[in-house]
Amino acid sequence: MEEVGEMQQRPIMAAPGNFVFAHRIRVSRILLLAFVAALLTCGSTHEGTLLSKVLLLAGVVLTGLAAVGRIWCALYISGYKDAELVTSGPYSFCRNPLYLFTLLGMAGLGLTTGTVTLALVLPAAFLPGYVAVVRREEAFLRQRFRERFETYCAGTPRFLPRLGPVQEPSSYQVSPQSFRRALRDVVWFVWSIGLIQLFVALHELHFVEPLLRLP
């Protein structure tokens, strides 16, 4: 459902509304800069312990799952987001799987810092913006698809996945250009893990002394 009909949504997006929604890109950049600042100034109380390695492993697993999940979502919406109501694949168990996987990845990135605190704070910081975007997208989809969208909402949760088999077609046509752009957006998860581990190493080697230790 995410980002469906971007061009058609512009009149809706331009209307007065949620501040976070209207300035979501700028807010996202500010939050990412704040996260980098936290990496520089904050260390982990678990530094050098077995628990820090367990948190790192859990973070890598969650981030990897998020990356694969976003690619899965891109496979189904590439070339369709301007014209179709996508309800198969990951969209058959959750109406917003792309945002769900992104929040999962942010929690994973937080865990790779060796702290549980950042694993909770990072997705929580982005959640209000996603909620605002989802509300606007739902307004567009409800206006465009009407009864079809209402039926879809009745049987598919907004965020928390429902249990059951995934509905998948035997074949599916995808726009290569759109899918390639989506793959490019996933790469930053991998780069972020490398950047985080660089900051962790700077703390462990005492090149940068953290001002605060987080659990």
Secondary structure, DSSP 4 states (H G I P E B T S, - for coil): -TTTTTTTTHHHHHSS--HHHHTHHHHHHHHHHHHHHHHHHEEETTTTSHHHHHHHHHHHHHHHHHHHHHHHHHHHHTTTTTT----SGGGGT-S-HHHHHHHHHHHHHHHTTT-HHHHHHHHHHHHHHHHHHHHHHHHHHHHHHTHHHHHHHHHS-SSSPPSS-----S-----HHHHHHHHHHHHHHHHHHHHHHHHHHHHHTTSS--SEEE-
